[in-house]
């Protein structure tokens, strides 16, 4: 099988199943894992796949990545975004942290601050619950066991009863029209509540999230007071944000 034929098979599987694994592909196509890794790297460079640990996923994701997949995806960049976001938080503020690994990175930089923190993420709650200076509020609802995120009507009712100083929100995708989207209806609805009930809303999204789309729209990027991403962001998106006056901060990628 020629290289382009093999990569077409990989693309077909990504379209059908949403994700692929190196070892399974190597067995299926009767090639070495190294060959498959090169194929996935090439497809990733073309924007046709997103590399994960041990495989790749489709850039148009209509299912939720597992926590393990999220933890290894662009971990260093997410850490820098979280560090930058932490500098925007002042003592004694109320802060809402959305579910996700970038907000988890942020949580690790604020453990010693005197804050009220509201979160929909079990992992973030576990990270902060021992802090003597943080008043921690966990939103109630249904826990997505593969990602540790809380969603549902209980969580929405709780957030509707609050007004927070700053909300830090993540996303699965930002498309070419600058609309955010996510794989589940429940998450899209909850994120809109977060934005509505915050005095300042800040999007935390590394550059790999741009140029992608998912099933349920959340809102337009203009709804945020600030976007923090990294300097690997394509120039197209920089120009689009400039054209509509969106404030953004690019950390080192």
N, C-alpha and C positions, 0 to 999 in steps of 0.2 A: 504494500500500500504506500502510495506517495505521500509526501508531507502534507500537501494541501488537502488530499483526500482524508487523511487521518484527522486533520484539524476540523474538517467539515463534520466528521462524525462526532467530534467533541462538542462542536457548536450545536448540533442537533440534540445531543443529550442534555446540554445546558438549557436549551429552549424547552425541552420536554420535562425534565426533572428539576431544573433550577440550580442543581449543584452536581459536581463530579468529584471523585476521589482518585488520586494518583495511582494507587496500587490496583484498584479495580479496573481502571482504564488500561493500565499496562498489561494486565492479564487478558482483558477483553480484546485488545488490539495486537497482542503478541509482540510487544516492544518493551524496552527497559523503562523503569520508573524515571530515569534521567531524561529519556526522550520525551515522556509525557510532561515532565516539569518544564522542559524547553518549549513545548507546544503551548502550555498554559501561560508561561511568561510572555510568549509572543502574542497570544490572544489578549492578554492583559494590557500590553503596550498599545494594542489597537483599540482598546476600549470595549472589547467584546466579551471580556471575562474579568472577574475580580478574584485575585488570589487569596486563598485562605490557607490555614495550616493543613497540609495534606491534600490540597485540592484547589477548587475554584468554585465560584458561584456566578450566576447570571447577573449582569449589571441592572437588569430589570427584575427586582425581587418582589414576589408577591407572597412570600412566607417569611416567618421570623427566623433570623439566624440564631443559633444557640449561643448561650453565654460564652462557651469555650471558643467558638468561632470569632465572636466579637472581641474577646480578650486578646487574641493574637493578631488582629487586623489593625495595622498602623498604630501599634501600642505606644511607640515613642512620640509620635505626633500628637496623639490624644493626651499624653502626659503633658506636653508643652502647652496645649490648648487649655488643659485644666489648670496649669500653673498660672497662665496669663489671666484666666477668668477669676482666679482667687484674688488677684490684686484689685479687682473691682469691688470686692466685698468689704464693708466697714463693720467695725465692732458694733454689737447690739442690733444689727439688722435682722429682719426675717428673710430667709432665703429658701426658695423652692428648688429642689434638685430633681429633675426628670430621671426616669429610669434609663440606664445605659452606661457603657464603659467610659465615655468621656466625662460624664458627670461623676462617675466613681473616681476617676483620676482627680477631678476637682475636689471631691470630698476629702481626699488625703492631704490636701494643702490647708484645710481650714479646721482641723481637729482641735487646735489649741485656741481658736478664737471664741469670743463670747457671742453666741448667735442662737437664734431660733431657726432650726432647719426642718423643713417639711419635705418628705420624699415619698415617691411611689416605687422605690427600688429596695428590695430586701437586702441586697449586698451593701448598698450605701448605708442602710440602717445598721447593719452589722459592723460596718467600718466606724460608725460614729457613736454607737450607744454607750461606750465606756467613757466618752469624753466628759469630764466634770464641768466643762464650760458651755456645753451645747444642750439646749432644750430641744429634744428630738420628737417630732410628730410624724407618725407613719400613717399614710392614707390607708383606709380599709378597702377591702374588695377581694376580687378573685386574683390569685397569684398564678402567673404564667410560669409553670415549673421549669421550662427550658431556658428562661431568661431572668427569672426572679422579679418580674415587673408586676405591679398591682394595677388592675383596671376594673371598670364596671361602675354601676350607678352609685354604690356607696362612696367610692373614691371621688366621683364627680360632685356628689352632695357635700362632701367634706370640703373640697376646694372652693365650692361656691360660697361657703360660710367664712372664707378667709380673704384677706387682702395682704399680699406679701410685698416686701420692698423690691426684691429682685427674683426673677425666675430664670433658671438656666435650663434650656430645653435642647434635646437632641432630635435627630431625624434619621430615617433610613435613606432618604433620597431627596435631592433638589433637582428638578428637571430644567430644561433649557429655557422655560418660561418663568423660572424662579419660583415655582410652586413646590412646597414641601409635600411629601407623601410618606405613607407607612403601610405595612402589610395588613393591619387589622383595623376594623372600624372603631373598636373600643379605644385603641391608642390614639387614633386621630381625634376622636371626640374629647378625650381627656386632655390632650395637648392644647386644644383650642381653649379649654377652660383655664389651663395654666396661664396662657397669654392674657386672657380676659381679666384674670384676678391678680395680676401683677402690675405694680407701678412701672417697672422696667423689665422688659423681656429680652433675653440674650440667647442667641442660637449658638450652640457649640457643635461644629460639624467639620471633620477633616475633609480635605479636597476630594477624597475618593467618593464622597457622597454626592458630589455634583455631577450632572450629566446622567443621572439615573432617575427612574420613576418606579413607584409602587402603586398599589391598587387604590388606596384611599387618600384623597387629598386632605391636607391639614389647613394650609393657608398660604398666602403669598409672602415672600421674604420681607416685603415692606412692613409687615406686621411687627417686626422686631426692631428694637432700638439699636441693637448692635449684633453683628455676625462675627464670630471668631472662628477662623479657619487657618489654613497654612499656605505658605507661599508657593506650593506646587499647584495651586488653583489655576486652571486654564485662563488665559487672558480674556477669552470670550465672557466668562462670568464676572471678571473684574470690570470689564467695560459695561456689562449689563447692569451691575450694581451701581456703578458711577452714573449711568444714564438716568436712573430713577432715584438717586440720592440716598442709597442705603449706606449706612455707616458700617465699616468692616475693619477688622484687624487681622493681619496676616502674620502668624508666628512662623518661625523657621521650621521648614519641613524636613 
